[in-house]
């Protein structure tokens, strides 16, 4: 049997070599997946599995590229958007992304969704030198141009949100005593670090930073000890369930601090209604996208454009789902990168141009928010705007806040 | 205890547990055909990575990994009649053992026996409460294990070891110096070697006295006990061995995927193993590999048909497979073999005995 084995391997080897030797490039400045008429772009998303409610982001992206192709594509090239289901399972993400890179030969992978899933392909993408652009997660670690020069975030990360809260506190309650409620994991600690760094040498203002575990039944005791510690500023970074409990408990024990609620927990339906809308009155939070359910955008050109797109290309999509705003916004950012690349569509140049976005505006970002990147800054969106809950809905107020760390 | 006639065993066995392959069946031609098939499959497996793209090599490696995990479940469910919805936990423990050791600069090679040993102990210990539980109750108890695992992996005090929610990223092992293979091909052959070893181990276990005792417990625990078999010992041991197999598969999976995270081992993974087990053939060793193929490729196939309806299409495919091959791929293969002229005589009894 050994004999046969060796012979069969020897027979097969020349064939494999011959396959490998055929050059795939069509022209000098084209990377993999690019021709004169087409750019192949890969994506993974959770069409099935525990996070499948986010699957609509990838669907809205596919719809967006259909519209773009109908309008002629980018610099005359159509986008061939290849999107696979990873079911929010990291091993499946690895498999699907390897398929995209090694079999479909995509130029880049855009907005793969999820922190664990992106973590699983992080090293691979950087080893293979394939752009992993605008990942759909808010973890801060994606902004690491030195260690991971092929990966870039997109949305304001949790730390930069924390910086913004700190800036708001310093402006409005410079002598306040701050209490922070955070989830005891990377995501929660990201927020805490952001607030602490943002306060800088005033970090002593934080009198209590109380963690909770996702397995905790309630956060009542944390809220009570915050009041006991004499805090008059409350940074509430809980996920909707715990954010709601905290709001309700604070009202119950008649604790009325300046209440800052993170964007993770600011959904009216998922957090504020369960907490009681009247209890949530006066809470401030932050936004960067135009909420499609907010009537103030009814006549906004960006919103109208988005509605027209949804009606024509994604009629099945839910127009109250923010995911359907996020998807096309990812696409518009990527299209800008590709436009800037011109005919130099190599992976290297894509990363170079992705790190070369200046004052770029996306229609469904809040007015005034601009996307800026540089070779040392891989966090495209840093600005947010504060909003105050009036008992019915969020009212934006004040200037845009830049969430970047004070130098 | 004397070896039961396989066909007699098949006749008496409850319908829910399909027949084991008629390994002990006489008929030299049948035996010859069988060996020829095994040889051909092994040859094809040896040649495959030299003929296809790296990505496909990677997929085939994963098929073997899942096949091995399903084989572990098969030893427990197919041969010993104990249910488990908790094998994602053993797979995860194996994967994390390998990842943690590799992080401490232990050679990937040595992580496999360690993962196997850890899982054997955990599985063996879990086998004790399992002794008191049967059927759906055991399924529930193991289900608890599967749902607990991701949260245990995220548990704060363990974070220095497990990396918490971040998980652990691993480096892809290079082939030993002088071996003219790329890392994907090397991992494929490495996995193949481990798999063949484990397959041979499982086959000889099943054919041994111990194996017959394990199957006797499945077929009739009371009769088995009456024959002097220590059912408690064999059941817990089977649990341990089953966990060992799945744990080694998990370790291989970690090395191949180069990443472990709590979300990599959800309860759904256990269900995938169960699906692979049933599709491949309950109580069939080669069937486990068919199960691995199904687990890896059918979701992809369903997705190719329609991205939006992939779940529904997967369901339809599963239904069709169960209707066409009620005894799994292994049973189907026996049915086909029974119709081949040269094997008809020897297999016909077993095939009809099952109906």
Interface residues (C-beta under 8 A of the other chain):
Chain A: X1 X4 X5 X8 X9 X12 X13 X15 X16 X47 X48 X49 X50 X59 X83 X84 X85 X87 X88 X89 X90 X91 X94 X95 X98 X99 X101 X102 X103 X115 X116 X117 X119 X120 X121 X122 X123 X124 X184 X185 X186 X187 X213 X215
Chain B: X39 X42 X43 X46 X47 X50 X51 X53 X54 X55 X56 X58 X59 X62 X151 X154 X156 X164 X165 X166 X167 X169 X171 X253 X257 X258 X259 X261 X262 X263 X264 X266 X268 X269 X296 X299 X303 X307 X308 X310 X311
